[in-house]
């Protein structure tokens, strides 16, 4: 039977997603394609996305025809991170921002660790995974991309974790393992983003390509991998992953996930949330990313009190 050019679902369960699609790459029976599919929000992460990524990976992993998985984003971007217009500036609490009672760090850790483990399904999967990044892969979006084994970026795509400046810590802790300590510190101290060409130069990305050639470059790599027997791919991936585990990846992720909760609940993190609630998320992000000093300690507490008075009046 000649290959069809229409994408085919991998199983009946593949149709039961709301934030992504999982299907066979058209004409490529050995390549599965997972597409983050919230283009109106730049594929930002809501509370369903992590769990749906894990389930989609499981579907592709269970298909014996599939040798490699490509993860992409629909629309203008790969993933713009957590949907912080809801999580950051919304008035209602969400599972990882407790404010109506004293912060319970173990509950916060459990919720964020679940998200991290869902993203890490891409890393634990027995089959190679490739992130194909266009537009941006920011904050939690960079976590998702770097949980994949390989990363192909458009030359002009941007990747980074701006919330390291305030209100976030990368819970997957992949920056050090992908870049080495010096480059990881540079990006985590500044929150700066780098483009695909720089990411490839630094070894963060496997390669970069002009945006118009990104799909072709990614599929060429996927086809090359797909020709290798599945057991060989599994063994080779396990060897490399075991080296990362021996270097302490799981323990580092535990620390990073705890620290992420602290950054959202200490005075600086609470100031950022109140700034977003009182003046809009865009205002808070502009302050965060401008290089302007971020309020801390007693200054942050004083500003929180002022902002809370303003919110009470609203």
C-alpha positions in Angstrom: 0.0 0.0 0.0 1.4 3.4 -0.9 1.8 5.9 1.9 -1.0 8.5 2.2 -0.4 12.2 2.6 -3.2 12.5 5.1 -2.2 12.4 8.8 -3.7 9.4 10.5 -4.4 9.1 14.2 -2.3 6.5 16.0 -5.2 5.1 18.0 -8.8 5.9 18.9 -7.5 7.7 22.0 -5.6 10.1 19.8 -8.8 12.0 19.0 -9.6 12.7 22.7 -7.3 15.7 23.2 -8.2 19.4 23.6 -4.8 21.1 23.7 -2.8 19.1 21.2 -3.0 16.6 18.3 -1.1 13.3 18.0 -1.0 11.6 14.6 1.3 9.9 12.1 3.5 12.2 10.1 1.9 12.3 6.6 3.7 9.7 4.4 6.0 8.7 7.3 4.7 5.6 9.1 7.7 5.6 11.4 7.4 9.2 12.6 4.7 10.3 15.0 3.8 14.0 15.3 2.5 15.7 18.4 1.4 19.3 17.8 0.6 21.7 20.6 -2.7 23.2 19.5 -3.6 26.4 21.3 -2.5 28.8 18.6 -4.7 31.6 19.8 -2.6 31.6 23.0 0.7 30.9 21.3 0.3 27.3 22.7 0.6 28.6 26.3 0.4 25.9 28.9 -2.9 25.6 30.8 -3.7 22.9 33.4 -4.5 20.4 30.7 -1.4 20.6 28.6 1.1 18.7 30.7 -1.1 15.7 31.2 -2.1 15.6 27.6 1.5 15.7 26.5 2.2 12.6 28.7 -0.8 10.8 27.3 0.1 11.6 23.7 3.7 10.4 24.3 2.3 7.1 25.7 0.1 6.6 22.6 3.1 7.2 20.3 5.3 5.0 22.4 2.8 2.1 22.3 2.7 2.1 18.5 5.2 -0.5 17.2 5.5 1.2 13.8 6.7 4.5 15.4 10.5 4.9 15.8 10.7 8.6 16.5 8.4 11.4 17.8 8.4 15.0 16.6 6.9 17.7 18.9 5.8 21.0 17.3 3.5 23.9 17.9 0.6 25.1 15.8 0.4 28.7 14.6 3.0 31.4 15.3 5.0 29.8 18.1 6.2 26.5 19.7 5.1 27.5 23.2 5.0 30.8 25.0 5.2 29.2 28.5 2.6 29.0 31.2 -0.6 30.9 30.4 0.2 33.6 33.0 -2.5 36.0 32.0 -4.7 33.5 33.8 -2.2 32.2 36.4 -0.4 35.5 37.0 -2.8 38.3 36.7 -6.1 36.5 37.5 -7.8 37.2 40.8 -8.7 33.6 41.5 -6.2 31.3 43.2 -4.8 28.4 41.2 -3.2 25.2 42.5 0.3 26.7 42.5 -0.4 30.1 44.0 -1.9 29.8 47.4 -2.8 33.1 49.1 -6.0 32.5 51.1 -4.1 30.6 53.7 -0.4 30.2 54.7 1.5 28.7 51.8 1.7 24.9 52.0 5.0 24.1 50.1 4.4 20.4 49.9 1.1 20.9 48.1 2.7 23.4 45.7 5.6 20.9 45.1 3.2 18.0 44.4 1.4 20.1 41.7 4.5 21.4 40.0 6.3 18.1 40.3 3.3 16.5 38.4 3.7 19.0 35.6 7.5 18.3 35.5 7.0 14.6 35.4 4.5 15.0 32.5 7.0 17.0 30.5 9.7 14.5 31.3 7.6 11.8 29.6 9.3 13.1 26.5 12.7 12.3 28.0 11.7 8.9 29.6 10.0 7.7 26.5 11.9 4.7 25.0 11.7 6.4 21.5 13.7 9.4 20.5 11.9 12.7 20.7 12.7 15.9 18.6 11.4 19.3 19.5 10.9 21.5 16.4 10.9 25.1 17.6 9.7 28.1 15.7 8.6 31.5 17.1 9.3 31.2 20.8 9.9 28.5 23.4 9.7 30.5 26.6 9.7 29.6 30.3 7.6 26.4 30.6 7.8 26.1 26.8 11.6 25.9 27.0 11.1 23.2 29.7 9.0 21.2 27.2 11.5 21.6 24.4 14.5 20.6 26.4 12.8 17.5 27.7 13.0 16.2 24.2 16.2 14.4 23.2 17.0 16.6 20.3 16.1 20.2 19.5 15.9 21.8 16.0 15.2 25.5 15.9 14.4 28.1 13.3 17.3 30.6 13.0 15.1 33.4 14.3 13.2 31.4 17.0 13.8 32.5 20.6 14.4 30.3 23.6 14.8 31.3 27.2 13.4 31.5 30.7 12.6 35.2 31.5 10.8 34.3 34.8 14.2 33.5 36.4 14.3 37.3 37.0 11.3 36.9 39.3 8.4 34.4 39.9 10.0 31.3 38.5 12.7 28.6 38.5 13.0 26.0 35.6 11.6 22.9 37.3 13.1 20.4 34.8 16.6 21.8 35.5 17.7 21.0 32.0 19.7 24.1 31.3 22.9 22.8 33.0 22.6 19.4 31.4 22.1 20.8 28.0 24.5 23.8 28.2 27.0 23.2 31.0 27.3 25.3 34.2 28.7 28.6 32.8 26.2 29.1 30.0 23.4 27.9 32.2 24.3 30.4 34.9 24.5 33.2 32.3 20.9 32.6 31.1 19.5 31.9 34.6 21.2 35.0 36.1 19.8 37.3 33.3 16.6 35.7 32.0 17.9 36.5 28.5 16.7 34.7 25.4 18.8 33.4 22.6 17.9 32.7 19.0 18.2 29.4 17.2 21.6 30.2 15.6 23.1 31.0 19.0 21.4 28.0 20.6 23.0 25.8 17.9 26.4 27.4 18.4 26.2 26.9 22.2 25.1 23.3 21.8 21.6 23.8 23.3 20.0 23.1 19.9 21.0 20.2 17.8 20.9 22.4 14.7 19.1 25.5 13.4 17.7 26.3 10.0 16.0 29.2 8.2 12.4 29.3 9.2 11.2 28.2 5.8 13.4 25.1 5.9 12.7 24.2 9.6 10.2 21.4 8.8 12.4 19.9 6.1 15.5 19.9 8.3 13.6 18.4 11.2 12.0 15.6 9.1 15.3 14.8 7.5 16.8 14.2 10.9 13.7 12.2 12.0 13.9 10.0 8.9 17.6 9.3 9.5 16.8 8.2 13.1 13.7 6.2 12.0 15.9 3.9 9.9 17.5 2.5 13.0 15.8 -0.5 14.7 13.7 0.4 17.7 15.6 -1.8 20.2 18.8 -0.1 19.3 17.3 3.4 19.7 15.9 2.4 23.1 19.3 1.1 24.3 21.2 4.1 23.1 18.7 6.5 24.7 18.9 4.6 28.0 22.7 4.8 28.1 22.7 8.5 27.7 19.8 9.1 30.1 21.5 6.9 32.7 24.5 9.1 32.6 22.3 12.2 33.3 20.6 10.3 36.2 24.0 9.4 37.6 24.9 13.1 37.5 21.9 13.8 39.8 19.2 14.9 37.4 16.3 13.7 39.6 17.7 15.3 42.8 18.4 18.6 40.9 14.8 18.6 39.6 13.5 18.1 43.2 15.5 21.2 44.3 14.4 23.3 41.3 10.8 22.4 41.8 10.9 23.4 45.5 12.7 26.7 44.6 10.1 27.4 41.9 7.4 27.5 44.6 9.5 29.7 46.8 10.0 32.2 44.0 6.3 32.6 43.6 5.5 33.0 47.3 8.4 35.1 48.7 8.0 38.9 48.8 9.5 39.4 45.4 7.2 36.8 43.8 4.1 38.1 45.5 5.0 41.7 44.4 5.1 40.5 40.8 1.7 38.8 41.1 0.2 41.9 42.7 1.7 44.2 40.0 0.2 42.0 37.4 -3.2 42.0 39.1 -3.3 45.8 39.7 -1.7 47.0 36.4 -1.9 44.1 34.0 0.4 41.3 33.2 2.1 43.3 30.4 3.1 46.0 32.9 4.6 43.4 35.3 6.5 41.6 32.4 7.8 44.9 31.1 9.3 45.8 34.5 10.7 42.3 34.9 12.4 42.2 31.5 13.6 45.8 31.3 16.6 45.4 33.6 15.1 47.8 36.1 15.8 46.6 39.6 13.0 44.3 40.9 11.8 45.3 44.4 12.9 42.9 47.1 12.6 42.5 50.9 11.0 45.3 52.7 10.6 47.4 49.6 8.6 44.6 48.0 6.5 44.2 51.1 5.6 47.9 51.1 4.7 47.8 47.4 2.5 44.7 48.0 0.6 46.6 50.7 0.0 49.5 48.3 -1.1 47.3 45.5 -3.4 45.3 47.7 -5.1 48.5 48.8 -5.6 49.4 45.2 -7.0 46.0 44.4 -9.4 46.2 47.4 -10.6 49.5 46.0 -11.2 48.0 42.6 
